[in-house]
Each structure stands twice: as structure tokens, then as C-alpha cells.
Amino acid sequence: MTEDLAEQVAALVRSVPGVVGLHGGVFGEVATYLPGRRVSGVRITPERAEVHVTLVWGEPVRATAEIVRDLVAELTGVPVFVTVEDVVTKEIS
């Protein structure tokens, strides 16, 4: 895994309509730790990828999660597990 793969995944996920952002989990434990920084909401191993997201209320949850899963799987080449951690009523600036 290249260091910037997690950042590429994060940017790709944020570009999906209905995704407000990435979510680090209840205690911020879902992250990829890189030298001097971390990518919250993305965890990638050689066997799998986990992506935790916050969505906008009114977007189809299952369909949006499937889009995220398919895009990230194409980029990473590993099975992807998407968790919707939160739904908000409006996009956060």
C-alpha cells in the first residue's frame, strides 16, 4: 500500500454525492496513520478496506454505501466494508 492510497480513497469517497465526510468511529479509532498525519474514517490493510462515512439526510443510504464500496474496491483491489456512522440534516461546511 502506498502512503497516499488512504488519501486517494478519502478524496474519492468525499466526491460521492450524499457523502458529507468521513467519520473516525465512536472513539476515532478508524483511521490510517501516516508519518505526521492520519486519514480519519479510512482503514486499509492488504486484505480489506474499511470506510466510515457521514451522509446527508434524504440520500438513499444503501445505494450511496454501494457506490462508495464499488469505487473504493476498484481503486484498492480489496473487499470494502462501508459503515454509515451518522446522517445529518444538512451538509456541513
FIKOLZA-1660 file (N, C-alpha, C; in steps of 0.1 Angstrom, whole numbers, plus 5000, padded with zeros to 4 digits):
% residues 93
   i   px   py   pz ch aa at
   1 5008 4988 5000  A  M  N
   1 5000 5000 5000  A  M CA
   1 5009 5012 5000  A  M  C
   2 5006 5021 4991  A  T  N
   2 5014 5034 4991  A  T CA
   2 5007 5043 5001  A  T  C
   3 5015 5052 5007  A  E  N
   3 5010 5060 5017  A  E CA
   3 4999 5069 5013  A  E  C
   4 4999 5073 5001  A  D  N
   4 4988 5082 4997  A  D CA
   4 4975 5075 4992  A  D  C
   5 4975 5061 4992  A  L  N
   5 4963 5054 4989  A  L CA
   5 4951 5058 4998  A  L  C
   6 4954 5059 5011  A  A  N
   6 4943 5062 5020  A  A CA
   6 4938 5077 5017  A  A  C
   7 4947 5085 5013  A  E  N
   7 4943 5099 5010  A  E CA
   7 4935 5099 4997  A  E  C
   8 4939 5091 4987  A  Q  N
   8 4931 5090 4975  A  Q CA
   8 4917 5084 4977  A  Q  C
   9 4916 5074 4986  A  V  N
   9 4903 5068 4990  A  V CA
   9 4895 5079 4996  A  V  C
  10 4901 5087 5006  A  A  N
  10 4893 5097 5013  A  A CA
  10 4888 5107 5003  A  A  C
  11 4896 5112 4993  A  A  N
  11 4891 5122 4983  A  A CA
  11 4880 5116 4974  A  A  C
  12 4882 5103 4971  A  L  N
  12 4872 5097 4962  A  L CA
  12 4859 5096 4969  A  L  C
  13 4859 5092 4982  A  V  N
  13 4847 5090 4990  A  V CA
  13 4840 5103 4992  A  V  C
  14 4847 5114 4995  A  R  N
  14 4841 5127 4997  A  R CA
  14 4835 5132 4984  A  R  C
  15 4839 5127 4972  A  S  N
  15 4833 5132 4960  A  S CA
  15 4820 5125 4957  A  S  C
  16 4816 5115 4964  A  V  N
  16 4803 5108 4961  A  V CA
  16 4791 5117 4966  A  V  C
  17 4782 5119 4957  A  P  N
  17 4770 5127 4962  A  P CA
  17 4763 5121 4974  A  P  C
  18 4760 5129 4983  A  G  N
  18 4754 5124 4995  A  G CA
  18 4763 5122 5007  A  G  C
  19 4776 5121 5004  A  V  N
  19 4786 5119 5015  A  V CA
  19 4790 5132 5020  A  V  C
  20 4788 5135 5033  A  V  N
  20 4792 5147 5039  A  V CA
  20 4807 5147 5042  A  V  C
  21 4811 5135 5047  A  G  N
  21 4825 5134 5051  A  G CA
  21 4828 5120 5056  A  G  C
  22 4840 5118 5060  A  L  N
  22 4845 5106 5067  A  L CA
  22 4843 5107 5082  A  L  C
  23 4841 5096 5088  A  H  N
  23 4839 5095 5103  A  H CA
  23 4849 5086 5109  A  H  C
  24 4855 5090 5120  A  G  N
  24 4865 5082 5126  A  G CA
  24 4860 5071 5136  A  G  C
  25 4847 5070 5137  A  G  N
  25 4841 5060 5146  A  G CA
  25 4839 5066 5159  A  G  C
  26 4833 5058 5168  A  V  N
  26 4829 5064 5182  A  V CA
  26 4841 5070 5189  A  V  C
  27 4852 5063 5189  A  F  N
  27 4864 5068 5196  A  F CA
  27 4875 5073 5187  A  F  C
  28 4872 5075 5174  A  G  N
  28 4882 5080 5165  A  G CA
  28 4892 5069 5161  A  G  C
  29 4888 5056 5163  A  E  N
  29 4897 5045 5161  A  E CA
  29 4898 5041 5147  A  E  C
  30 4889 5045 5138  A  V  N
  30 4890 5042 5124  A  V CA
  30 4899 5052 5117  A  V  C
  31 4911 5048 5113  A  A  N
  31 4920 5058 5107  A  A CA
  31 4932 5050 5101  A  A  C
  32 4938 5057 5091  A  T  N
  32 4951 5052 5086  A  T CA
  32 4961 5062 5091  A  T  C
  33 4971 5057 5098  A  Y  N
  33 4981 5065 5104  A  Y CA
  33 4993 5066 5095  A  Y  C
  34 4997 5078 5091  A  L  N
  34 5008 5080 5082  A  L CA
  34 5018 5089 5089  A  L  C
  35 5030 5090 5084  A  P  N
  35 5040 5099 5091  A  P CA
  35 5035 5113 5092  A  P  C
  36 5033 5117 5105  A  G  N
  36 5029 5131 5107  A  G CA
  36 5015 5134 5105  A  G  C
  37 5007 5125 5101  A  R  N
  37 4992 5128 5099  A  R CA
  37 4984 5115 5099  A  R  C
  38 4971 5116 5099  A  R  N
  38 4962 5105 5098  A  R CA
  38 4951 5108 5089  A  R  C
  39 4945 5097 5083  A  V  N
  39 4934 5099 5075  A  V CA
  39 4922 5092 5083  A  V  C
  40 4914 5100 5088  A  S  N
  40 4903 5096 5097  A  S CA
  40 4892 5090 5088  A  S  C
  41 4886 5078 5092  A  G  N
  41 4875 5072 5085  A  G CA
  41 4879 5062 5075  A  G  C
  42 4892 5060 5073  A  V  N
  42 4897 5050 5063  A  V CA
  42 4907 5041 5069  A  V  C
  43 4905 5028 5068  A  R  N
  43 4915 5019 5073  A  R CA
  43 4917 5009 5062  A  R  C
  44 4929 5007 5057  A  I  N
  44 4932 4998 5046  A  I CA
  44 4943 4988 5051  A  I  C
  45 4941 4976 5048  A  T  N
  45 4950 4965 5051  A  T CA
  45 4952 4958 5037  A  T  C
  46 4962 4949 5036  A  P  N
  46 4963 4941 5024  A  P CA
  46 4951 4932 5021  A  P  C
  47 4943 4929 5031  A  E  N
  47 4931 4920 5029  A  E CA
  47 4918 4927 5027  A  E  C
  48 4917 4940 5032  A  R  N
  48 4904 4947 5032  A  R CA
  48 4905 4962 5034  A  R  C
  49 4895 4969 5031  A  A  N
  49 4894 4983 5034  A  A CA
  49 4881 4986 5041  A  A  C
  50 4882 4995 5051  A  E  N
  50 4870 5000 5058  A  E CA
  50 4869 5014 5056  A  E  C
  51 4857 5019 5053  A  V  N
  51 4854 5033 5051  A  V CA
  51 4841 5036 5060  A  V  C
  52 4843 5046 5068  A  H  N
  52 4832 5050 5077  A  H CA
  52 4828 5064 5073  A  H  C
  53 4815 5066 5070  A  V  N
  53 4810 5079 5064  A  V CA
  53 4799 5085 5072  A  V  C
  54 4797 5098 5069  A  T  N
  54 4785 5105 5073  A  T CA
  54 4778 5110 5061  A  T  C
  55 4765 5107 5060  A  L  N
  55 4757 5110 5049  A  L CA
  55 4747 5121 5052  A  L  C
  56 4741 5127 5041  A  V  N
  56 4731 5138 5042  A  V CA
  56 4718 5131 5043  A  V  C
  57 4709 5135 5052  A  W  N
  57 4696 5130 5053  A  W CA
  57 4688 5131 5040  A  W  C
  58 4681 5121 5036  A  G  N
  58 4673 5121 5024  A  G CA
  58 4680 5114 5012  A  G  C
  59 4693 5112 5014  A  E  N
  59 4700 5104 5003  A  E CA
  59 4698 5089 5006  A  E  C
  60 4697 5081 4996  A  P  N
  60 4695 5067 4998  A  P CA
  60 4707 5060 5004  A  P  C
  61 4705 5056 5016  A  V  N
  61 4717 5051 5024  A  V CA
  61 4723 5039 5018  A  V  C
  62 4716 5029 5015  A  R  N
  62 4721 5016 5009  A  R CA
  62 4728 5019 4995  A  R  C
  63 4721 5026 4987  A  A  N
  63 4726 5029 4973  A  A CA
  63 4739 5037 4974  A  A  C
  64 4740 5047 4983  A  T  N
  64 4752 5056 4985  A  T CA
  64 4763 5047 4990  A  T  C
  65 4760 5039 5000  A  A  N
  65 4771 5030 5005  A  A CA
  65 4776 5020 4994  A  A  C
  66 4767 5015 4986  A  E  N
  66 4772 5007 4975  A  E CA
  66 4780 5014 4965  A  E  C
  67 4777 5026 4962  A  I  N
  67 4786 5034 4953  A  I CA
  67 4800 5036 4959  A  I  C
  68 4800 5039 4972  A  V  N
  68 4813 5041 4979  A  V CA
  68 4821 5028 4979  A  V  C
  69 4814 5017 4982  A  R  N
  69 4820 5004 4982  A  R CA
  69 4826 5000 4968  A  R  C
  70 4819 5002 4958  A  D  N
  70 4823 4999 4944  A  D CA
  70 4835 5007 4940  A  D  C
  71 4834 5020 4942  A  L  N
  71 4845 5029 4938  A  L CA
  71 4858 5026 4946  A  L  C
  72 4857 5024 4959  A  V  N
  72 4869 5021 4967  A  V CA
  72 4875 5007 4963  A  V  C
  73 4866 4998 4961  A  A  N
  73 4871 4984 4957  A  A CA
  73 4879 4985 4944  A  A  C
  74 4874 4993 4934  A  E  N
  74 4881 4995 4921  A  E CA
  74 4894 5001 4923  A  E  C
  75 4895 5011 4932  A  L  N
  75 4908 5017 4935  A  L CA
  75 4918 5009 4943  A  L  C
  76 4913 5001 4953  A  T  N
  76 4922 4994 4961  A  T CA
  76 4924 4980 4957  A  T  C
  77 4914 4974 4951  A  G  N
  77 4916 4960 4947  A  G CA
  77 4913 4950 4958  A  G  C
  78 4907 4954 4969  A  V  N
  78 4904 4945 4980  A  V CA
  78 4889 4947 4984  A  V  C
  79 4884 4937 4991  A  P  N
  79 4870 4939 4996  A  P CA
  79 4868 4951 5005  A  P  C
  80 4857 4958 5003  A  V  N
  80 4855 4971 5011  A  V CA
  80 4842 4969 5019  A  V  C
  81 4844 4974 5031  A  F  N
  81 4833 4974 5041  A  F CA
  81 4829 4988 5044  A  F  C
  82 4817 4993 5041  A  V  N
  82 4813 5006 5044  A  V CA
  82 4804 5007 5056  A  V  C
  83 4806 5016 5065  A  T  N
  83 4798 5018 5077  A  T CA
  83 4793 5032 5076  A  T  C
  84 4780 5034 5077  A  V  N
  84 4774 5047 5078  A  V CA
  84 4773 5050 5093  A  V  C
  85 4781 5059 5097  A  E  N
  85 4782 5063 5111  A  E CA
  85 4772 5073 5116  A  E  C
  86 4768 5082 5106  A  D  N
  86 4759 5093 5110  A  D CA
  86 4752 5098 5098  A  D  C
  87 4740 5104 5100  A  V  N
  87 4733 5110 5090  A  V CA
  87 4729 5124 5095  A  V  C
  88 4732 5135 5087  A  V  N
  88 4730 5148 5092  A  V CA
  88 4719 5155 5083  A  V  C
  89 4712 5165 5088  A  T  N
  89 4701 5171 5080  A  T CA
  89 4706 5180 5070  A  T  C
  90 4718 5185 5071  A  K  N
  90 4723 5194 5060  A  K CA
  90 4738 5192 5059  A  K  C
  91 4743 5196 5047  A  E  N
  91 4758 5195 5045  A  E CA
  91 4765 5204 5055  A  E  C
  92 4776 5199 5060  A  I  N
  92 4785 5206 5069  A  I CA
  92 4795 5214 5061  A  I  C
  93 4796 5227 5064  A  S  N
  93 4806 5235 5056  A  S CA
  93 4820 5233 5061  A  S  C
% end
